[in-house]
Amino acid sequence: MTKAILWLDAPEPHNYPAALSYLRLIYDERTAAGMVRRLRSARMTAFKSKDIFRASGLSLLGVSNSHVERDRAKIKRGRRLSPLLLVRDAALGKVVVADGYHRLCAVYSFDEDALVPCKIA
């Protein structure tokens, strides 16, 4: 039986500055700030963890990663995870995981078909 993965109803407030910090590495300041503004106002949706990985092109981090292990422990203890923040990059034809990469890896390790709540801009 698969462990139930519990989620908060909305991303935690500190997820948005974390997303901005990451997006500023990829995009210029103005573009990154605009993406975060759109994320804040985006409605919640959900995608399967395996589909987010496929769309992002990211590698799966192993459970030996301390951040992934911390999020796996939260799942095991029945603690709620914060939804992911995703950005569509049409130019690259990919989805950028602006915040929540370690949570995504932890969830995938339990159930690749798990629906992952997220905001996407």
MDAnalysis code that builds the backbone (N, CA, C; Angstrom):
import MDAnalysis as mda
import numpy as np

u = mda.Universe.empty(363, n_residues=121, atom_resindex=np.repeat(np.arange(121), 3), trajectory=True)
u.add_TopologyAttr("name", ["N", "CA", "C"] * 121)
u.add_TopologyAttr("resid", np.arange(1, 122))
u.add_TopologyAttr("resname", ["MET", "THR", "LYS", "ALA", "ILE", "LEU", "TRP", "LEU", "ASP", "ALA", "PRO", "GLU", "PRO", "HIS", "ASN", "TYR", "PRO", "ALA", "ALA", "LEU", "SER", "TYR", "LEU", "ARG", "LEU", "ILE", "TYR", "ASP", "GLU", "ARG", "THR", "ALA", "ALA", "GLY", "MET", "VAL", "ARG", "ARG", "LEU", "ARG", "SER", "ALA", "ARG", "MET", "THR", "ALA", "PHE", "LYS", "SER", "LYS", "ASP", "ILE", "PHE", "ARG", "ALA", "SER", "GLY", "LEU", "SER", "LEU", "LEU", "GLY", "VAL", "SER", "ASN", "SER", "HIS", "VAL", "GLU", "ARG", "ASP", "ARG", "ALA", "LYS", "ILE", "LYS", "ARG", "GLY", "ARG", "ARG", "LEU", "SER", "PRO", "LEU", "LEU", "LEU", "VAL", "ARG", "ASP", "ALA", "ALA", "LEU", "GLY", "LYS", "VAL", "VAL", "VAL", "ALA", "ASP", "GLY", "TYR", "HIS", "ARG", "LEU", "CYS", "ALA", "VAL", "TYR", "SER", "PHE", "ASP", "GLU", "ASP", "ALA", "LEU", "VAL", "PRO", "CYS", "LYS", "ILE", "ALA"])
u.atoms.positions = np.array([
    [0.843, -1.185, 0.000],
    [0.000, 0.000, 0.000],
    [0.888, 1.250, 0.000],
    [0.540, 2.213, -0.825],
    [1.307, 3.446, -0.941],
    [0.968, 4.388, 0.209],
    [1.992, 5.007, 0.774],
    [1.801, 5.969, 1.852],
    [1.069, 7.191, 1.310],
    [0.035, 7.638, 2.033],
    [-0.693, 8.845, 1.623],
    [0.247, 10.044, 1.718],
    [0.253, 10.847, 0.686],
    [1.072, 12.055, 0.659],
    [0.137, 13.229, 0.889],
    [0.374, 13.956, 1.959],
    [-0.499, 15.057, 2.341],
    [0.102, 16.386, 1.909],
    [-0.767, 17.310, 1.554],
    [-0.339, 18.599, 1.019],
    [-1.026, 19.749, 1.734],
    [-0.338, 20.846, 1.841],
    [-0.952, 22.092, 2.284],
    [-1.885, 22.579, 1.176],
    [-2.822, 23.441, 1.533],
    [-3.773, 23.962, 0.541],
    [-3.137, 24.963, -0.418],
    [-2.043, 25.575, 0.003],
    [-1.363, 26.589, -0.811],
    [0.122, 26.565, -0.467],
    [0.954, 27.066, -1.384],
    [2.389, 27.154, -1.076],
    [2.623, 28.026, 0.161],
    [3.680, 27.709, 0.890],
    [4.038, 28.504, 2.048],
    [4.628, 29.841, 1.591],
    [4.433, 30.894, 2.375],
    [4.919, 32.217, 1.957],
    [6.396, 32.249, 1.583],
    [7.254, 31.494, 2.295],
    [8.690, 31.538, 2.000],
    [9.047, 30.845, 0.684],
    [8.109, 30.125, 0.076],
    [8.396, 29.464, -1.203],
    [8.563, 30.470, -2.339],
    [7.873, 31.605, -2.250],
    [7.947, 32.592, -3.336],
    [9.309, 33.286, -3.410],
    [9.876, 33.751, -2.294],
    [11.238, 34.303, -2.374],
    [12.262, 33.247, -2.812],
    [12.061, 31.999, -2.404],
    [12.965, 30.928, -2.838],
    [12.871, 30.743, -4.348],
    [11.653, 30.796, -4.874],
    [11.466, 30.678, -6.326],
    [12.142, 31.843, -7.045],
    [11.987, 33.046, -6.503],
    [12.613, 34.219, -7.121],
    [14.135, 34.080, -7.130],
    [14.694, 33.627, -6.038],
    [16.145, 33.446, -5.959],
    [16.629, 32.507, -7.061],
    [15.925, 31.406, -7.259],
    [16.311, 30.446, -8.293],
    [16.075, 31.013, -9.692],
    [14.920, 31.603, -9.913],
    [14.597, 32.116, -11.248],
    [15.534, 33.231, -11.680],
    [16.059, 34.013, -10.710],
    [17.013, 35.074, -11.045],
    [18.328, 34.524, -11.590],
    [18.599, 33.258, -11.350],
    [19.793, 32.639, -11.926],
    [19.598, 32.313, -13.403],
    [18.358, 32.130, -13.806],
    [18.051, 31.716, -15.177],
    [17.600, 32.890, -16.040],
    [16.838, 33.800, -15.434],
    [16.236, 34.922, -16.157],
    [16.714, 36.234, -15.553],
    [16.514, 37.322, -16.280],
    [16.861, 38.625, -15.725],
    [15.891, 38.966, -14.587],
    [16.278, 39.939, -13.789],
    [15.521, 40.313, -12.580],
    [14.054, 40.612, -12.882],
    [13.802, 41.397, -13.904],
    [12.425, 41.803, -14.240],
    [11.582, 40.605, -14.652],
    [12.135, 39.746, -15.478],
    [11.411, 38.558, -15.932],
    [11.110, 37.637, -14.759],
    [12.114, 37.412, -13.922],
    [11.931, 36.532, -12.756],
    [10.868, 37.096, -11.812],
    [10.908, 38.389, -11.552],
    [9.920, 39.012, -10.661],
    [8.512, 38.892, -11.248],
    [8.388, 39.059, -12.549],
    [7.083, 38.907, -13.200],
    [6.561, 37.491, -13.090],
    [7.444, 36.523, -13.210],
    [7.041, 35.123, -13.064],
    [6.513, 34.842, -11.664],
    [7.197, 35.377, -10.664],
    [6.765, 35.158, -9.285],
    [5.430, 35.859, -9.028],
    [5.233, 37.050, -9.587],
    [3.926, 37.722, -9.450],
    [2.823, 36.849, -10.035],
    [3.073, 36.264, -11.197],
    [2.071, 35.389, -11.833],
    [1.841, 34.125, -11.002],
    [2.903, 33.599, -10.407],
    [2.746, 32.426, -9.543],
    [1.873, 32.747, -8.336],
    [2.081, 33.903, -7.744],
    [1.286, 34.276, -6.562],
    [-0.209, 34.308, -6.875],
    [-0.564, 34.739, -8.063],
    [-1.987, 34.864, -8.406],
    [-2.533, 33.638, -9.152],
    [-1.674, 32.693, -9.492],
    [-2.120, 31.503, -10.227],
    [-3.007, 30.634, -9.337],
    [-3.909, 29.929, -9.962],
    [-4.757, 29.012, -9.198],
    [-4.024, 27.696, -9.011],
    [-4.441, 26.966, -8.018],
    [-3.849, 25.657, -7.754],
    [-4.320, 24.665, -8.813],
    [-3.416, 23.782, -9.187],
    [-3.710, 22.693, -10.104],
    [-2.886, 21.494, -9.638],
    [-2.887, 20.410, -10.394],
    [-2.089, 19.238, -10.013],
    [-1.684, 18.464, -11.256],
    [-0.496, 17.876, -11.191],
    [0.027, 17.021, -12.246],
    [0.684, 15.809, -11.595],
    [0.779, 14.705, -12.311],
    [1.484, 13.529, -11.804],
    [2.968, 13.849, -11.686],
    [3.586, 13.299, -10.645],
    [5.007, 13.577, -10.420],
    [5.844, 13.160, -11.626],
    [5.535, 12.014, -12.235],
    [6.329, 11.561, -13.381],
    [6.198, 12.515, -14.563],
    [5.032, 13.142, -14.717],
    [4.853, 14.079, -15.821],
    [5.606, 15.379, -15.594],
    [5.688, 15.818, -14.339],
    [6.471, 17.021, -14.038],
    [7.942, 16.759, -14.350],
    [8.433, 15.585, -13.970],
    [9.821, 15.253, -14.296],
    [10.045, 15.239, -15.796],
    [9.157, 14.615, -16.525],
    [9.323, 14.540, -17.984],
    [9.307, 15.934, -18.606],
    [8.398, 16.783, -18.149],
    [8.279, 18.130, -18.721],
    [9.455, 19.024, -18.339],
    [10.058, 18.761, -17.195],
    [11.163, 19.602, -16.740],
    [12.515, 19.153, -17.283],
    [12.645, 17.869, -17.573],
    [13.930, 17.342, -18.005],
    [14.932, 17.201, -16.877],
    [14.492, 17.356, -15.633],
    [15.387, 17.242, -14.477],
    [15.691, 15.791, -14.157],
    [16.807, 15.574, -13.509],
    [17.177, 14.250, -13.023],
    [16.555, 14.040, -11.651],
    [16.260, 12.794, -11.360],
    [15.728, 12.435, -10.055],
    [16.878, 12.357, -9.057],
    [16.764, 13.126, -7.970],
    [17.757, 13.042, -6.896],
    [17.448, 11.819, -6.058],
    [18.480, 11.126, -5.620],
    [18.303, 9.931, -4.808],
    [17.936, 10.244, -3.378],
    [17.497, 9.211, -2.682],
    [17.112, 9.392, -1.284],
    [18.316, 9.684, -0.401],
    [19.522, 9.535, -0.932],
    [20.710, 9.878, -0.154],
    [20.884, 11.393, -0.037],
    [20.151, 12.173, -0.839],
    [20.205, 13.622, -0.730],
    [19.501, 14.030, 0.569],
    [20.157, 14.832, 1.387],
    [19.608, 15.168, 2.708],
    [18.271, 15.892, 2.638],
    [18.088, 16.740, 1.623],
    [16.829, 17.473, 1.490],
    [15.697, 16.535, 1.062],
    [16.002, 15.617, 0.171],
    [15.004, 14.627, -0.245],
    [14.643, 13.744, 0.934],
    [15.637, 13.317, 1.687],
    [15.380, 12.461, 2.844],
    [14.534, 13.190, 3.889],
    [14.795, 14.467, 4.087],
    [13.989, 15.257, 5.031],
    [12.520, 15.279, 4.594],
    [12.287, 15.471, 3.288],
    [10.911, 15.501, 2.796],
    [10.278, 14.110, 2.816],
    [11.063, 13.064, 2.588],
    [10.551, 11.690, 2.719],
    [10.118, 11.425, 4.163],
    [10.900, 11.929, 5.110],
    [10.557, 11.759, 6.526],
    [9.242, 12.474, 6.841],
    [9.034, 13.641, 6.271],
    [7.775, 14.358, 6.470],
    [6.598, 13.517, 5.960],
    [6.764, 12.914, 4.798],
    [5.706, 12.075, 4.238],
    [5.424, 10.904, 5.166],
    [6.476, 10.254, 5.630],
    [6.319, 9.099, 6.521],
    [5.616, 9.476, 7.828],
    [5.873, 10.684, 8.321],
    [5.261, 11.135, 9.575],
    [3.868, 11.724, 9.361],
    [3.427, 11.795, 8.107],
    [2.102, 12.343, 7.822],
    [2.036, 13.855, 7.870],
    [3.182, 14.507, 7.697],
    [3.209, 15.972, 7.666],
    [2.905, 16.457, 6.254],
    [2.262, 17.590, 6.175],
    [1.866, 18.145, 4.880],
    [3.042, 18.848, 4.198],
    [3.138, 18.640, 2.891],
    [4.161, 19.285, 2.079],
    [3.584, 20.522, 1.404],
    [4.437, 21.452, 1.106],
    [4.033, 22.647, 0.382],
    [3.944, 22.332, -1.109],
    [2.888, 22.789, -1.794],
    [2.784, 22.579, -3.239],
    [3.976, 23.187, -3.990],
    [4.199, 22.710, -5.199],
    [5.306, 23.170, -6.032],
    [4.959, 24.466, -6.754],
    [5.988, 25.199, -7.144],
    [5.853, 26.385, -7.986],
    [6.571, 26.093, -9.294],
    [5.811, 26.108, -10.398],
    [6.325, 25.753, -11.717],
    [6.154, 26.918, -12.684],
    [7.077, 27.017, -13.637],
    [7.014, 28.047, -14.665],
    [7.179, 27.373, -16.024],
    [6.293, 27.704, -16.939],
    [6.432, 27.204, -18.321],
    [7.416, 28.101, -19.066],
    [8.435, 27.505, -19.660],
    [9.382, 28.236, -20.493],
    [9.160, 27.783, -21.920],
    [8.341, 28.533, -22.642],
    [7.974, 28.153, -24.008],
    [9.194, 28.136, -24.932],
    [10.130, 29.034, -24.705],
    [11.325, 29.100, -25.553],
    [12.143, 27.823, -25.451],
    [12.210, 27.254, -24.248],
    [12.960, 26.019, -24.038],
    [12.094, 24.781, -24.208],
    [10.778, 24.984, -24.205],
    [9.862, 23.849, -24.294],
    [9.926, 22.976, -23.054],
    [10.141, 23.607, -21.901],
    [10.273, 22.878, -20.635],
    [9.492, 23.578, -19.533],
    [9.297, 22.834, -18.468],
    [8.741, 23.395, -17.239],
    [9.899, 23.569, -16.268],
    [10.006, 24.746, -15.696],
    [11.036, 25.045, -14.708],
    [10.427, 24.835, -13.321],
    [11.066, 24.018, -12.512],
    [10.636, 23.841, -11.123],
    [11.278, 24.976, -10.331],
    [10.488, 26.041, -10.141],
    [11.010, 27.231, -9.466],
    [11.185, 26.986, -7.975],
    [10.330, 26.168, -7.390],
    [10.468, 25.792, -5.982],
    [9.797, 24.441, -5.780],
    [10.506, 23.532, -5.108],
    [9.923, 22.246, -4.768],
    [10.606, 21.040, -5.372],
    [11.800, 21.205, -5.918],
    [12.513, 20.099, -6.563],
    [12.730, 18.926, -5.603],
    [13.167, 19.213, -4.388],
    [13.414, 18.131, -3.430],
    [12.113, 17.457, -3.016],
    [11.039, 18.246, -2.850],
    [9.736, 17.654, -2.529],
    [9.273, 16.752, -3.661],
    [9.469, 17.197, -4.892],
    [9.085, 16.399, -6.056],
    [9.836, 15.071, -6.070],
    [11.129, 15.102, -5.809],
    [11.926, 13.867, -5.780],
    [11.445, 12.934, -4.673],
    [11.143, 13.497, -3.506],
    [10.657, 12.684, -2.388],
    [9.330, 12.022, -2.740],
    [8.418, 12.773, -3.314],
    [7.107, 12.234, -3.691],
    [7.261, 11.135, -4.724],
    [8.079, 11.378, -5.734],
    [8.296, 10.391, -6.796],
    [8.814, 9.077, -6.226],
    [9.640, 9.154, -5.196],
    [10.197, 7.936, -4.603],
    [9.129, 7.088, -3.920],
    [8.011, 7.690, -3.560],
    [6.889, 6.956, -2.975],
    [5.913, 6.479, -4.042],
    [5.631, 7.366, -5.017],
    [4.606, 7.056, -6.006],
    [4.767, 7.963, -7.221],
    [5.275, 7.392, -8.315],
    [5.508, 8.213, -9.512],
    [4.215, 8.723, -10.129],
    [3.078, 8.096, -9.794],
    [1.787, 8.534, -10.313],
    [1.062, 9.493, -9.369],
    [1.689, 9.853, -8.253],
    [1.054, 10.728, -7.282],
    [0.741, 12.084, -7.925],
    [-0.445, 12.587, -7.635],
    [-0.792, 13.934, -8.075],
    [-0.116, 14.939, -7.156],
    [0.587, 15.872, -7.768],
    [1.345, 16.873, -7.022],
    [0.660, 18.226, -7.204],
    [0.116, 18.793, -6.136],
    [-0.477, 20.119, -6.246],
    [0.598, 21.147, -6.561],
    [0.230, 22.113, -7.382],
    [1.201, 23.133, -7.761],
    [0.490, 24.354, -8.297],
    [1.267, 25.408, -8.413],
    [0.862, 26.601, -9.152],
    [1.794, 26.637, -10.348],
    [1.245, 27.006, -11.505],
    [2.067, 27.072, -12.709],
    [1.775, 28.377, -13.441],
    [2.835, 29.044, -13.857],
    [2.704, 30.312, -14.582],
    [3.445, 30.184, -15.901],
])
